Amino acid sequence: MRFRSFTLCIALLFLYNAAFASKLLIPMDADGQSNHLKAYGIAYAALQQGIPVYWLLNYKGGSFALDNDREIAGLCKDRGVTCTKISNNEYDGIVKSIKAPGFNGDIVKLEKAPKIAVYTPLGKMPWDDAVTLALTYAEIPFDKLYADEVLAGDLDKYDWLHLHHEDFTGQMGKFWAQYQKAIWYMEDKRNMDALVAKHGFKKQSELQLAVVKKIRDFVAGGGNLFAMCTATDTYDLALAADGTDIDPEPFDGDPMDNNAQKKLDYSKCFAFTNFTLSTNPYEFEFSNIDNTNFRHVPESADRFALHNFSAKTDPVPAMLCQNHTTSVKGFMGQTTAFRLDNLKPGVVILGDFVAADEARYIHGLYGNGSWTFYGGHDPEDYQHTVGDMPTNLEMYHSSPGYRLILNNLLSPAAHKKEVPHIIDAPAITQATSVKPIQPNTPASDQYNIYPSPANNQLIVSFNHNYDLGTVKGSAKIEHVTITNLEGKEIISQPCSSESVNINVKELPSGMYMVIVNGIYAGKFMKE
């Protein structure tokens, strides 16, 4: 009898502990977290073990929650990451506050650890690249690959690709003027020339273009691309100059095309348009995309602001901007920032410095994937130069600038609604053709939204292929709301029909969201 009573007590104690300490909360606010960067590594480690992680957008700096796991709790302790055990009831209270209509937050389930690759020559030092530093410090595993692997089709193995500070125009970073006699430069050139010959190309620019197209296909197929500094603008320059020689003679042995500027095809670019090439081999710049030579900002005043997106209606930009502050220190690079005049319509500005008329952090969709470009070289080294010592992230373990890098890393792990991507996709023109609806298709597929891009009229119509049995809905459109990407209402139109024409002629160029009968239905681009 005593034994049975003792067993019952143990069972009740176990149930009590399970009920009141069943979640781990990893806070990410300024005062609540002792090591923000390593916290991302904890979330990644949990995903590797098959433990779902819930990203609490805009709650205490974008905190993480997961089922209480002894090994993960121990890992937090070992790595100096603050975590707290909370009960089911406490967690339910957090969920309720986040889901409240008046709170700009949401909960995104992270389900699978993304497979990560960094595009970089094997000989590069790790401190040459902030992303490599961040991944190493956060203890997140990644593979290094370069032209051999990309051209062999290895990108299919990965979910997320970072471009090291590569120059995709074939001008080797335009270091020739200052470093052509430096041992490291001559060695880099020999290695690159050997790689060009190995793959049967005549010039570095031809090899780089082949790589750029492989990366483009990776994104179009659903991959996530992240790039910083020169890899951002030179990537688009290579796409725009497809088949045109834009390299001055010192870089490839022959003069550039005299009509190179006129031959640029901006429609092939991810992010930039109407830019002007730098044709001077002595100028440490590629084009006027970069704002470095136009800005006159002292270091003490150099900051950029993160935009506040609606987490409930557009969670991806909200994820990419999670931080414990909305004001981030600026930092220089060969490509420091992006001039607003050179951004394509539809590019989402995640962070900008209005006083300098520049964007620092931008995002967009291409095909079934996405890209994010981040200006500057190292968020905690204001003006990094060749030969500088590596940044010691133990001194900057709560760096807001480095957090933005790691936000991008976790984005592919998110369970997100399937929203048709309609920007610059090679195989997609308009949203007029809708595939047959399958069971459990998200409610956003209940409506057609076209054309995109739109000039004067946007049509929102009921999709007759949609199975109303899968999601509660109505075959009539009762109300359409157009918002910007921050969730601000721009147009509100009541109606009662199966198809609605909306006048968007006066809308500024850009990307907008469509809410139909209270359901997020998709996006469109206004030219």
NORFENPE-V415419 format. One record per pair of residues at least 24 apart in sequence whose ideal C-beta (glycine too) atoms are under 7 Angstrom apart, sorted by the first residue. I is the first residue (numbers start at 1). J is the second residue. If there is no record, write none. Layout:
i->I j->J
i->I j->J
This chain:
i->19 j->87
i->19 j->88
i->20 j->87
i->21 j->68
i->21 j->85
i->21 j->87
i->22 j->67
i->22 j->68
i->22 j->87
i->22 j->88
i->23 j->65
i->23 j->67
i->23 j->68
i->23 j->86
i->23 j->88
i->23 j->91
i->24 j->65
i->24 j->66
i->24 j->68
i->24 j->69
i->24 j->72
i->24 j->73
i->24 j->83
i->24 j->85
i->25 j->63
i->25 j->65
i->25 j->83
i->25 j->84
i->25 j->86
i->26 j->63
i->26 j->64
i->26 j->81
i->26 j->83
i->27 j->60
i->27 j->61
i->27 j->63
i->27 j->82
i->28 j->60
i->28 j->61
i->28 j->62
i->28 j->63
i->28 j->324
i->29 j->60
i->29 j->61
i->29 j->324
i->30 j->61
i->30 j->324
i->30 j->325
i->32 j->60
i->32 j->82
i->33 j->82
i->33 j->398
i->34 j->80
i->34 j->81
i->34 j->82
i->35 j->79
i->35 j->80
i->35 j->81
i->35 j->397
i->35 j->398
i->36 j->324
i->36 j->397
i->36 j->398
i->36 j->403
i->37 j->134
i->37 j->137
i->37 j->138
i->37 j->393
i->37 j->397
i->37 j->399
i->37 j->402
i->37 j->406
i->38 j->79
i->38 j->80
i->38 j->81
i->38 j->138
i->38 j->139
i->38 j->397
i->39 j->64
i->39 j->81
i->40 j->138
i->40 j->140
i->40 j->406
i->40 j->409
i->40 j->410
i->41 j->79
i->41 j->138
i->41 j->139
i->41 j->140
i->42 j->72
i->42 j->75
i->42 j->76
i->42 j->79
i->42 j->81
i->43 j->110
i->43 j->410
i->44 j->113
i->44 j->140
i->45 j->72
i->45 j->75
i->46 j->72
i->47 j->110
i->47 j->112
i->47 j->113
i->47 j->413
i->48 j->113
i->52 j->109
i->52 j->110
i->52 j->111
i->53 j->110
i->54 j->107
i->54 j->109
i->55 j->108
i->55 j->110
i->55 j->319
i->56 j->94
i->56 j->98
i->56 j->105
i->56 j->107
i->57 j->105
i->57 j->106
i->57 j->108
i->57 j->311
i->57 j->315
i->57 j->318
i->57 j->319
i->57 j->322
i->58 j->104
i->58 j->105
i->58 j->311
i->58 j->318
i->59 j->94
i->59 j->98
i->59 j->105
i->61 j->322
i->61 j->323
i->61 j->324
i->62 j->322
i->62 j->323
i->65 j->91
i->104 j->310
i->104 j->311
i->105 j->311
i->106 j->311
i->106 j->312
i->106 j->315
i->108 j->315
i->108 j->319
i->108 j->414
i->109 j->415
i->110 j->410
i->110 j->413
i->110 j->414
i->111 j->413
i->111 j->415
i->112 j->413
i->113 j->413
i->114 j->159
i->114 j->160
i->114 j->412
i->114 j->413
i->115 j->157
i->115 j->158
i->115 j->159
i->116 j->140
i->116 j->142
i->116 j->158
i->116 j->160
i->116 j->409
i->117 j->142
i->117 j->143
i->117 j->145
i->117 j->158
i->117 j->161
i->118 j->142
i->118 j->144
i->118 j->162
i->118 j->164
i->119 j->145
i->119 j->146
i->119 j->150
i->119 j->161
i->119 j->162
i->119 j->163
i->119 j->164
i->119 j->166
i->120 j->144
i->120 j->146
i->120 j->164
i->121 j->146
i->122 j->146
i->124 j->164
i->126 j->390
i->127 j->390
i->127 j->391
i->128 j->165
i->129 j->164
i->129 j->165
i->130 j->228
i->130 j->377
i->130 j->378
i->130 j->379
i->130 j->402
i->130 j->405
i->131 j->162
i->131 j->228
i->131 j->405
i->133 j->390
i->133 j->391
i->133 j->393
i->134 j->402
i->134 j->405
i->134 j->406
i->137 j->393
i->138 j->406
i->140 j->409
i->147 j->195
i->147 j->207
i->147 j->211
i->150 j->211
i->150 j->214
i->150 j->215
i->151 j->199
i->151 j->210
i->151 j->211
i->151 j->214
i->155 j->214
i->155 j->218
i->155 j->223
i->158 j->223
i->159 j->223
i->159 j->224
i->159 j->412
i->160 j->224
i->160 j->226
i->160 j->409
i->160 j->412
i->161 j->215
i->161 j->218
i->161 j->223
i->161 j->225
i->162 j->226
i->162 j->227
i->163 j->227
i->163 j->231
i->163 j->235
i->164 j->231
i->165 j->228
i->165 j->229
i->165 j->230
i->165 j->231
i->165 j->377
i->166 j->230
i->166 j->231
i->167 j->230
i->167 j->234
i->168 j->208
i->168 j->212
i->168 j->234
i->168 j->235
i->168 j->238
i->169 j->205
i->169 j->208
i->169 j->234
i->169 j->237
i->169 j->238
i->169 j->246
i->169 j->247
i->169 j->286
i->170 j->203
i->170 j->204
i->170 j->205
i->170 j->208
i->170 j->247
i->170 j->251
i->170 j->252
i->171 j->247
i->171 j->251
i->172 j->251
i->173 j->230
i->173 j->334
i->174 j->284
i->174 j->286
i->176 j->250
i->176 j->251
i->176 j->281
i->177 j->281
i->177 j->282
i->203 j->252
i->204 j->252
i->205 j->247
i->205 j->252
i->208 j->238
i->209 j->238
i->209 j->242
i->212 j->238
i->212 j->239
i->219 j->366
i->219 j->367
i->219 j->369
i->219 j->371
i->220 j->366
i->220 j->367
i->220 j->368
i->220 j->369
i->220 j->425
i->220 j->426
i->221 j->367
i->221 j->368
i->221 j->369
i->222 j->368
i->222 j->369
i->223 j->369
i->224 j->369
i->224 j->370
i->224 j->411
i->224 j->412
i->225 j->371
i->226 j->372
i->226 j->408
i->227 j->373
i->228 j->374
i->228 j->376
i->228 j->377
i->229 j->333
i->229 j->334
i->229 j->335
i->229 j->376
i->229 j->377
i->230 j->334
i->230 j->335
i->232 j->335
i->232 j->373
i->232 j->375
i->233 j->272
i->233 j->286
i->233 j->287
i->233 j->289
i->233 j->290
i->233 j->335
i->234 j->286
i->236 j->269
i->236 j->270
i->236 j->271
i->236 j->272
i->237 j->286
i->237 j->287
i->239 j->268
i->239 j->269
i->240 j->264
i->240 j->265
i->240 j->266
i->240 j->268
i->240 j->269
i->242 j->268
i->246 j->277
i->248 j->279
i->248 j->281
i->250 j->281
i->251 j->281
i->269 j->344
i->270 j->364
i->270 j->366
i->270 j->371
i->271 j->343
i->271 j->344
i->271 j->347
i->271 j->362
i->271 j->364
i->271 j->373
i->272 j->342
i->272 j->343
i->272 j->344
i->273 j->342
i->273 j->344
i->274 j->342
i->275 j->342
i->284 j->334
i->288 j->339
i->288 j->342
i->289 j->338
i->289 j->339
i->289 j->342
i->290 j->335
i->290 j->336
i->290 j->337
i->291 j->336
i->291 j->337
i->291 j->338
i->291 j->339
i->291 j->356
i->291 j->358
i->292 j->336
i->294 j->339
i->295 j->337
i->295 j->356
i->295 j->358
i->297 j->356
i->299 j->382
i->302 j->329
i->302 j->330
i->303 j->327
i->303 j->328
i->303 j->329
i->303 j->330
i->303 j->353
i->304 j->328
i->304 j->330
i->304 j->351
i->304 j->352
i->304 j->353
i->304 j->360
i->305 j->351
i->305 j->352
i->306 j->350
i->306 j->351
i->307 j->349
i->307 j->350
i->307 j->351
i->307 j->486
i->308 j->486
i->309 j->485
i->309 j->486
i->309 j->487
i->310 j->486
i->310 j->487
i->313 j->483
i->313 j->487
i->313 j->513
i->313 j->520
i->314 j->485
i->314 j->487
i->314 j->513
i->315 j->416
i->316 j->411
i->316 j->416
i->317 j->348
i->317 j->350
i->317 j->363
i->317 j->485
i->319 j->407
i->319 j->411
i->319 j->414
i->320 j->350
i->320 j->363
i->320 j->372
i->320 j->407
i->320 j->408
i->320 j->411
i->321 j->350
i->322 j->407
i->323 j->400
i->323 j->403
i->324 j->400
i->325 j->400
i->328 j->400
i->328 j->401
i->329 j->401
i->330 j->360
i->331 j->376
i->331 j->377
i->331 j->378
i->331 j->379
i->331 j->381
i->331 j->382
i->331 j->401
i->332 j->376
i->332 j->377
i->332 j->382
i->332 j->383
i->333 j->375
i->333 j->376
i->333 j->377
i->335 j->375
i->336 j->375
i->336 j->376
i->337 j->375
i->338 j->362
i->338 j->375
i->345 j->509
i->345 j->510
i->345 j->525
i->345 j->527
i->346 j->423
i->346 j->510
i->346 j->511
i->346 j->525
i->348 j->485
i->348 j->511
i->361 j->404
i->364 j->423
i->365 j->421
i->365 j->423
i->366 j->423
i->366 j->424
i->366 j->425
i->367 j->421
i->367 j->425
i->367 j->426
i->368 j->421
i->372 j->408
i->374 j->404
i->417 j->442
i->417 j->444
i->418 j->442
i->419 j->444
i->419 j->522
i->419 j->523
i->420 j->522
i->422 j->452
i->422 j->524
i->422 j->525
i->423 j->525
i->434 j->463
i->434 j->465
i->436 j->465
i->437 j->465
i->437 j->466
i->437 j->467
i->439 j->467
i->439 j->470
i->440 j->470
i->441 j->470
i->443 j->471
i->443 j->473
i->443 j->519
i->444 j->519
i->444 j->520
i->444 j->521
i->444 j->522
i->446 j->471
i->446 j->473
i->446 j->519
i->447 j->516
i->447 j->521
i->449 j->514
i->449 j->521
i->449 j->522
i->449 j->524
i->452 j->524
i->452 j->525
i->453 j->525
i->453 j->526
i->453 j->527
i->454 j->504
i->454 j->524
i->454 j->526
i->455 j->527
i->456 j->504
i->456 j->505
i->457 j->501
i->457 j->502
i->457 j->503
i->457 j->504
i->458 j->502
i->458 j->504
i->458 j->524
i->459 j->499
i->459 j->501
i->460 j->500
i->460 j->502
i->460 j->514
i->460 j->516
i->461 j->498
i->461 j->499
i->462 j->498
i->474 j->517
i->477 j->516
i->477 j->517
i->478 j->517
i->479 j->517
i->480 j->514
i->480 j->516
i->481 j->515
i->482 j->512
i->482 j->514
i->483 j->512
i->483 j->513
i->483 j->515
i->484 j->512
i->485 j->511
i->485 j->513
